[in-house]
Structures are given as C-alpha cells and as structure tokens.
C-alpha cells in the first residue's frame, strides 16, 4: 500500500531552511502515523530477499506487553467506566497493530481486584474508592476484547504486596489487612502478606483458583515482588518475619533458605492446583533479571536469589512453571549486559519456555528512569533474542509505550521489520497437543472492494483462528502454504474476516484453521478463491510499488530493494527521526519498471531510527530502519 502526494511539495517542505524543530517533529509524527495506519490496515510489500535469521518470519513467537494498572501506569486513566472501556479498546488496537499476541493484565496489585472477586475488594484505581464497583467487570471486558483480536490474556497478580503506606487511600472493610492483621509484615513503606505462613500460601492459591474457575484466562502470571526490594529488604537486622521463622521453620536453620523455600512452596502449590483443574492453563513468572550477583561472570548488581529470595532456577528444575520472563531491563554491554544475561538464561531454562522482558519505557523516559535507551536498543535486543532458538519471544514493559507517538518509532520499526508478519504464541510440548476440529463452510463474498470471509465451527471448538491467504494461478497446496508465516493474514477470535486485497496481485485463495489454547492448529478448512481477485498473470517484479530494507536493524550496511509498476523518475532518500535529510541515494533519475537493488553504507550514521523514502511525482512510500552500532 502506498500514500499518494505530490513529490515536489513533500521535498520542498523538507528543503526549506529555517524550519523550526517543532515543524520537523510534526512532519515526522505525520509520517509515523500514516505508516502505522498502513500497517493496521494490512498493507504488505511483496519484495523478497534473503535475510538474516533474526529477520525471518517465525510462525511461533510470543510477543507480549504488560498492562500495568498499579498507580494507573497504563490503565485506567479515568474514573468513568465508559472512558475506561474506550481507552482499553484503543490500547488493544494499538497492541494488535504492533504485532502483540499476548497481554499480561495486572488484576491484583495490593490485595485488591480489577475483577469481581469473591474474596477481595474492588481496586480504588477503578472508581476512586476501594470496594466501590466500577459498574462492569474489567477482567471479563479485557478477555472478551483481547480474544476477539486473537490475543492471549494472562492474569497478572502480585501475590504478597498488600498495601503501600504512601498511597493515602483507605482500605475497604473486607481487605486482607483488615481481616487478617496477623498475616502482615511491615518494612518501610511496604505492608505485605507473610510468605512463611501456610495460611497465607493457602489464601493466595485460593485467589488464583477463584480467578481461573470464573474467567476464561489463558494463564496466571506473577511478577518479581516476593520479599521487598532495597531499601526495605529483609536482612539479619531487619527481619520482621523472624517470629514466623521460629514457629514454622520446617527444619530450616537459615532464614534466607527458609524464605526461598516459602516462595518455592507457593509456586508448587499453585502449579499443582492449576494442572489439576485445567492442564491447558499456563503459569509463568517474571523474575528480576539477575539470578545471582556474579552469574554469569562479569555481571554485577542486585540479584533475585539473595535480596528478594526468589530462585527461578529451582522453579525450572522442579518444572513448577511453564515459562519465565526475566526482566532484562539493561542495555547491551556494561555490568548488566543484556546480551550476556539473555544467553545465560537461555542456557539454563531447560525445557521451559523463555521470553525476555524489555524496558520499553526507557525509550521514552517520560516516567522516571536512570538511563534513556537509544531508539536502536530494543529492536536490537529483540533481534539478538530471535537469533537464539531457546528464546521464544519478548515481553515489553509497558503497554502504554507501544503507541505511535510514545515509542519513538518502535512500532513502525518492529511492524515493518521483526514483527512484519503475524505469529502464534509457541506451543508447549508438555501441554495438551490435541488437534482441534477444523472450521468448515468457509465462504468468501464480494462487498464492494472488500472480501468478507465467514466460516463455521463445532460448538465446543476453540475460539481462535488463523486465516491464510496466498496468491496462485491454480489451487494451492495448503500444507505448503501453512508452513510460511508470511501467508497468515489474520489471527482472530471472530467467525468472520474482512480485508481489501490488491486486485492486481493475481488470483487469491483463502483457508482457515482453528487454534487451540496451546497453539495447536487444526486441519485446514475448505479453500476458497477471492471473488474479486483477477486471473491476471502479473510479473511479481511489476506487481507493486514498494520498498524493502534488509536488515531492518543494521550495523554497517543496509540493502534496499524497490519496485516500480511503471517506468518513472525516482527519488530515494534517507531521513533521520525528526525529518532531516541524511542522504539522497537516487535523485530524480529515470528507472524502468521492475525491481531495483542497491546497498547503503551506514558507518557514518549514529544509532537511531531512520526513514528510507521512495517517491515519484505521483506516489510515495516509506520504510523504517534502525542503525545499531
């Protein structure tokens, strides 16, 4: 898909001297927005090239985002229930448009609930007062809306954090701090439930099981808040849990080992309960990114094992979790080197799934952060993780920064490169691998310029579907088509799909597959031809006006391919992230119709997002690339 605009006006606006930075930023934002809208509408370039493994399109890859509700970080921003729903829909649309296929929705941050809990009060973040109903059930709303978009929902809870004394809000009469003051530990501003008490562990397990019994969640997710972080961490001189240790030591002589075992017991109890109830449910944890100080060699800093008494390696070895998302919130290089830590976790994750957690908020830094990442940092980290087959995906903190105006080009960079094609969450070998029933009676109808696809499924069928589309003069082999993620045009929870295909590409075919909770696909449905695609046999090199750049995240050199439908005078330019021209690669030069290739050395460029712009007198298209030193 391309954008039509007079070339002279576009170039003239950039060429004028004395333009303010504000105007340049505005221009860049408009280009970013237009590109983002193209991506949302399903625009796909057809140019093909051999690419590095990190840029290949994986059919299975978790692409997640944390939706933080504590302190209203990501949501909700209003006390109005209608505005809350509207903003959540917009957020999910942004996430879907960016390629996200799983969200981790925080539903319990301080012993409260973003859902209609049988045991705990409504969160005060919803209606302004703890215990006051917002008039609807946010968790059910998120599940329904996310599943319609083919997005998994993992219910994210903080098991022990009970109250922040700085918050200033009153707790409800049925809050755990009121009902069970004997369960509480206080350190600094933190009030938490005592993990050493069996009653507490039983209570947390009850909360979890109440959630999965009443809501269609895809999994349960814990973050890293077990025992408190510094400066309120527990030490030998600050041990508010010592009385519990003395009465419930279970034979331990080291209080630190006992604390770690408290967490291990909790994780095992929840794991056993979830698997007994529904083995398809996923259970994962996002621990602090450093297991032990000095592990691996050269890594220094606060660690999970000794400071917050969490031992993810034990959870891996005991197989009590299905996945880990270590919070690797540092750049490449330095004492907390992302590359080195990601490799270490990959070597030690065993047969469990590993997804790396990324500090996306450090690209923007509108919230507090100690260091601001370059625009190249997160895409480079994702590329590094993809090159390690043991790392099966990435999760971004936070969802609010997956936004066309807050990500500093992140959405465009990922959606045009690493996340250009849709992906299913990876199946787990130890989960249910039953093949679901296939859809049937797929029908393609012509409604104006759009194809409307509908299908039917058995009553007990999973409610997630992959839609495949392929261009072929003759009826294709679906087994071959389904192997390539580039042929997936949608992942949805609806029984219909609408798109406006390019009529000039040739004859197009569709089929649908059901997807289980464990991402096991059914056999294919019946195959149908598009009712509006032509039978025109077109040379692929002449089929589209478009541009591709490989690799999207590049070091010294980037290869650029562009195609023309007709012979024309062409300009090919590179702009930086605020709209300043960097170099003109082709300047109003005549080119024949077809495919053209050139390479560009970026050794003189600083790290960051750049835009390659292809234009003629009648049409323009862009492609984002990232220079990473």
Secondary structure by P-SEA (a helix, b strand, c coil): ccccccaaaaaaaaacccccaaaaaaaaaaaaaaaaaaaaaccccccccccccccccccbbbbbbbbcccccccccccccaaaaaaaaaaaaaaaaaacccccccccccccccccccccccccccccccccccccccaaaaaaaaaaaacbbbbbccccccccccccccccccccccccccccccccccccccccccaaaaaaaaaaaaaaaacccccbbbbccccccccccccccccccaaaaaaacccccccaaaaaaaaaaaaaaaaaaaaaaacccbbbbbbcccccccccccccccccccccccccaaaaaaacccccccccccccccccccaaaaaaaaaaccccbbbbbbbcccccccccccccccccaaaaaaaaaaaacccccccccccccccccccccaaaaaaaaccccccccccccccccccccccccbbbbbbcccbbbbbbccccccccbbbbbbbbbcccccaaaaaaccccccccccccbbbbbccccccbbbbbbbbbcccccccccccccccccccccccccccccccccccccccccbbbbbbbbccbbbbbbbcccccccccccccccccccccbbbbbbbcccccbbbbbbbbbccccccbbbbbbcc
